[in-house]
Amino acid sequence: MSKDKEELEKKKGQHIRDLKRLKDEESSRFRGFPRLKNGRYQLLNLLGKGGFSEVYLALDLEEGPRTVACKLHQLNSQWSEQRKQSYVRHAIREYIIHKSLDHPRVVKLFDIFEIDNNTFCTVLEYCEGGDLDAHLKTYGTLPEREARAFLIQVSQMG
């Protein structure tokens, strides 16, 4: 494939992902830039969506403002109360462990709070530069040397 065609394919893929993200944002119950936790967190735009959560770029208006990522966890309303409680227990345990971590290569967890009976939010350090999934979708598999460099960065202490 020619370099120009390859570059156009990458741009096309990125454009399709951007359109999907915008569609997801428009269908989100959190569209319209609401403020959460008594106005502390101002949601800006959807960064991504998974099975049970949406992640928004947001501002913490009490800290600067500081740019953060708000991960909105939505329990499935079809779940039994037992399954919901199990999910929440797991999330609280994960929060306690995550909150205790302090390492430059681990995303910081700043806050967690309930929005309603089926929704809670974790507020995380915002990391710029995209994620590995987006990189792989844009550029394909990593050469071994580059993959090794990523693994070394992630695993190095300090």
Buried (B, 14 or more C-beta within 10 A) or exposed (E): EEEEEEEEEBEEBEEEBEEEBEEBBEEBEBBEEEEBBEEBBBBBEBBBBEEEBBBBBBBBBEEEEBBBBBBBBBBEEEBEEEEBEEBBEEBEEEBEEBBEEEEEEEEBBBBBBEBEEEBBBBBBEBEEEEEEEBBEBBEEEBEEEEEEEEEEEEEEEE
